[in-house]
Amino acid sequence: MQRSIINQRPLAAFLYIVFFTVYESLSSIYLFLPPMLAVLYVLFSRALKEEDTIFVLLVSFCLVVFEAEKGYLIFSTIIYFTLVYKFIMPKLEQNFSCNYCIKLSYVLLAYIGFFIYSLIISNIFLLPPPSIDYYVLYYMVIEFLIVSIL
């Protein structure tokens, strides 16, 4: 049986996962490579908006790889991104008509919001608090440029 050219989605999904896993490993070694947290949030929110279960699972797996690589609690980014998507972003999209302002809020909520969320979770469960450094500003600028293209 021959594979249809149109049905290449599972193969592409597998390649994206492999590429992201290699990229995430390289971003831990080379600090000039951003971790793509805001890009993952944009992809996660688009998958939820389109109700694409396979793509939600794909992005969720990439988020779990991100958490494992950076040392965060498992499923913390998925829970945070779901809360932001359901409760915060509808209010921001309702109040702002500027497309770039909304995309900037994606990046700010992905980095600064996740840091505050991790800080609250670490205080609740008596874990060591997360740290933040100046590279985050560089990552936010680079990822804002990438999110603006998406």
Helices and strands as residue ranges (DSSP letters): H 9-29, H 37-50, H 53-70, H 76-83, I 84-88, H 89-95, H 99-108, I 109-113, H 114-124, H 135-149
